[in-house]
Structure formats: C-alpha cells, structure tokens
Amino acid sequence: MFLFSWIAIGTGFFFFKEHGMPFVFAAGLIAGIIADLFLLKRLLANLFDLQYLLLAGFYILCNIFIYGTFMGFPVFNLAMGLVAGYYTGRRITVKNIVPPQKEKLIRNVSFFSTLIMLMICISSAFIALREKTIGEELQGMLGLGFEPRKGLIVTGIIIGGATLITAQYYFTRLTLIKTIKYGSPVF
C-alpha cells in the first residue's frame, strides 16, 4: 500500500501540478489498499516461495527508493542488507534448507547485497565528484573552518565507501546467521 502511494507521488510530479498531488496520493493509497485486499493474503501464504529473481528486483527497487529519498547518501541503504538477511534466514528456517544449500544461500545473499552497495557507492561517488562546488557544500554542511580539497574528498569517498561495502556484507551475513539460529536477529 505504501509502495503504491510512493510510486503515485513520484509519477504525479511529472504529470500533475502541485494542487493535484493530494488526489494523486489518494489514488495511490486506494490502489494500494485494493492490491492489499486481493493480493496480500496470497502473497503472504507464498512469501517464502517467491523466485529469487523477483526478490532481487524488489531489493534493487527498494534500494533505489532509499537512495533517492536520502538524496544519494548511501548509509541508509545498509538497512536493506538487514532486511535481506532476515528474510533469507526465515526462508532457510521455514523451508528447512539443508547445510550445503544453506551455506551457498548465505554466501550468495551476502555477496548480492554487497554488490548492490558497491553500485550505490560508485553512483554516489560519481555524483559527488562531478559537483564543482562539493568542497564548499561540505564546508557549509559540516561547519568546517576550511574548504576540503579534491584529495581529501576522494580519500573520504574511498574510506567511507569501503566501510559501507564491508559493513553491508557483515551486517547481512550476521543478520542471516542470527535469524537462522534464533528465529530473529539478536545482536
């Protein structure tokens, strides 16, 4: 339901003036409620039987929404690794997946979430480095007494990106393993 409203708002900006946005939002909300009434029960009954390609597409879509919502600041995309780890851990438990397949699934999901985070970090870095006034913007945003030069910015991007990519792998993997062990992630 929320996803329909979000999509309606996003597309509404392209086709309607500002005064029409409440109607666009309401239409998206109603479409979401109708979709929930007809599809949610069936979807939840088959939640752990969904194909991996569909799940991967949904994971990427949600990451794009988060990326856009937080204007290219990739830290918040770490949450999607936790969601992927929890879902996959529950799937392994519910479907009673055996150890050789379980280990492969743990490895693949962790690497996939890491790969998506890598793409997000590359995108953020590309956008930041193309910005001519990025030093001035960082100075104002962080309240610095100096304007960061290109070298410092590139170093921050490399260290921050590497940290996020590494964290995504371990957060996803840890959540997945803890979910399998305890039924929910306990840190």
N, C-alpha and C positions, 0 to 999 in steps of 0.2 A: 504494500500500500504506500509506504513512504517512498519507495523507489519510483512508483508511477508519478507521485507528486513532484519529486525531484526532476524527473525527466520532463514533465509538463512545464515546470518553471523554466528549465533550461531552454527548451524549444520555444516556449512562449515569448521569450525575449526577442527571438528572431522574427516572429510573425505578428506580434501584437504590441500595441503601445502600452505604456505603464498602467494606464487606467484599466486595461483589460486583464491584468495579471491576476487579480483575485478570482476571476472567472476561470482562467487557465488553471490556477491552483486547485480550485474546487472540482473542475473536470478531471484533473489528475487524481485527486483524492477519491472521487466517486469511482473512477476506473479501477483504482487500487482496491477499494472495498469490494467491488463486483468480482475482480480477479481473485481476491481472498476467499469470497464466498464459494466460488466454483472450483478453484484450483488448489487452495491451501491444504485442505484435508487430504487430497490425493497426493500432493507433493510431500507432505509430512509422512504419509504412510510409506512412501518410497524414497525417503530422504537419503538413505544410505545405499540406494541402488542407482543413484544418478551416475551418468557416464563422466569419466574424468575430463574429457574434452569440454563438456558443458560446464563443469566445475571450474576448470582452468579459465574459460572465457568469462565466467562470472567473477572470478577472483581478479582478473585483469581489469574488468569493468569497474569493480568497486575500488581498486587501486587508482584508476583514472579519476573517479569521482573524488576520492580523498585528496589526491594530488591537486586537482582543480580547486577544491574547497579551501585548502590551505595555501593556495597560490604558489605551488611549486616547492613548498618547504617539505622535504621528504620524511621528516622524523615521524609524522603521524601515520605514515604507511607501515610502520612497524606493527601496528595493531592488526593488520591483515595477516601477518605471519602467525600471530597468536590464534586468530580465527581458523586459519588453515590447519594449524597443529591440533587444535581442539576438535574440529570436525573429523579430521583423519584419524585421530586417536579414538574417537567414539565409533567411527566406522569400523576400525580394526576390532574393537571390542564387541560391537553388536554383530558383525559378520563373522566373528571368531576366525580371523585370518591367521594362518599358521606362520611360524617363525621365518622360513625363507622368504615368503612373500611380504611378511610384516617388515622385515629389515629393508627390503627393496623399496617398499612404500614409504617408510620413514626417510630413507635417503633421497628418494625422488621428490617428495613434497618439500623437504628442507632445501634441496637444490633449486627447485622451481621457484619457491618464494624468494630465495636469494637472487636468482636470475632476474626476477621482476624488480627487486630492489636495485639491482645493478643498473637496469634500464632507466629506472626513475632517477637515480643519482646522476647518470650520464645526461639525462634530459635537463635536470636542474642545473648541472654544471654548464652545459651548453648555453642555456638561457642566461645564467648569471655572467658568464664570460663575454657574451655578446653585448651586454649592457655597458654602455660607455661611462655611465655615472655610478657604477656599482660601488666604488670606493666612497664617494660622497654619501650614497644611500646607507651603506654600512656604518659610516661615521655617525650619521644622524640617528639611525635606528638603535645603535648600541651605545650612543652617548660617548663616543671616543674623543679624546683630545687630539687625535691625528687622523689623517685620511689614509686608510690601508691601501698600499700599492698592490699592483698586479701579482707580484711574487707571494705576498702574504695571503692574498685571496686564493690563489691557486693552491698554496700549501693547506689552507683551511678546507678547501674543497676536497683535496685528496685525503687528508686525515679524517675529516667528517664523513666522507663517502665510504671510506674503508671501514670506519667504525660502524656505520649503519648497515653495511652489507654483511659484516661479520656478525653483528647483533641479530640481524634478521635470521641468519642461518641457525644460530644457537637458540634464539627465542622460539622459533618454530619447532626445532628438534626437541627442546626441553619441554615445551607445552605438549607436544605429541606423546613423548615418553611418559610424562606425568599423568596425562589423561588416560593412557593405557593402564598404568599402574594403579591409579586411584579412582578413575572414573571421571575426574575433573582435575584441571591443573592446580596443584597445590605447590606453592613456591616456598 
